[in-house]
Amino acid sequence: MLFALTAGVVGAWIPFELTVELGQNSVDAILQIIATAMLTATTFSITAMVTAYSSATTIATPRSTKLLIADPTSQTALSTFTGAFVFALVGIIALSTGYYTEQGRTILFFGTLVVIGVIVITLLRWIGHLARFGRMADVIDRVEDAATAALVSYVRRPTLGARELTRLPEPSFPVAVDDARYVLAVDVARLDALAHEHDCEVYVGAMPGSIADVLHPLVHVSTPPTESMRDRIRAAFTLERHRDYDQDPRLGVIALAEIGSRALSPGTNDPGTAIEVTAALQRVFTSAFRVDDGEIAPLEHDRVWVPRTHMHDLLVDAFRPLTRDGAGFVEVLIRLQKCLGALAATAPEHRALLRRLSAEVEARARGALPRRERAAVRDAWPS
């Protein structure tokens, strides 16, 4: 839009010899075509995106919609088509009012050619992107990437650079919120600065992914907090109505498990998707288990204490729903056994926990499968 308006001003500085011979209505005709085509493309793009969001909610999990909305290719395509439409519309209006000199029309013409090139490139990328956007494999990949990023980040900073809280000391004084909101992020540095300023200890109770309410305080403080301290503590927490993947290590694995469970429902009956989800979960935990001790963040905030999310809870969140809902599918249970065995080989320190989860898989098989298939499930665990 700015280019379309400034072309008339800049045109006055262009020598007459640099102008080209344009037809009386050539630029206007091109802009008319762009405006019509981009309005159609924008409408189509919005329809395709909404359809993809609805499809992901139906076939996968509603928790994946946020990842599709944040897709950069979709946002780029939509903004390009909308911007091109506005550019063409402003150019048409300016031409109809006689705003441009001959030189200005020349600049507008070449600018329009550049816009057409951008549109063609964006349209080709968008068409290729639509072939997979919102499909099951695409949704699984997006959730897997988000889960991997959050879990690896958690393993590197399990207590966000603070001390580990194992037991709440007494006396301590709670700081809560009046409504119920999910915690998206905690600014531990701000809490630590506050603790140093008031010579106290801060014990975080609401970690990213948990709900903070009257019964579940944000923090406990070792000294009675003033009203100003309470406000500053609340300001250190990002609270929203819905969970987010960034600092929440559990949401990604829960979302993957939901996709697998929905695929195993009687109405869907798609064990292949459950097997793909199991493989995705294996990759997520493998990435987390391979974080070296040297990558773990050192203590940075000595006046703040933070509880650790145990790997046991994450593994149970990931595999127990698939074990439960896949009890009647021998191929799913065999894949679960192989996955758990591979993870046990990757992280021997978690072998006992993974073996207990494997025992749950075998127990489900005993209650739902014939003898030969039960033996196949049992033998799938590597000896």
Helices and strands as residue ranges (DSSP letters): H 2-11, G 16-18, H 26-59, G 62-64, H 65-69, H 72-96, H 102-130, H 136-156, E 162-164, E 173-175, E 181-186, H 188-198, E 202-204, E 211-212, E 219-221, H 227-235, E 237-240, H 249-263, H 271-289, G 293-295, E 301-306, H 311-325, H 330-346, G 348-350, H 351-368, H 371-379
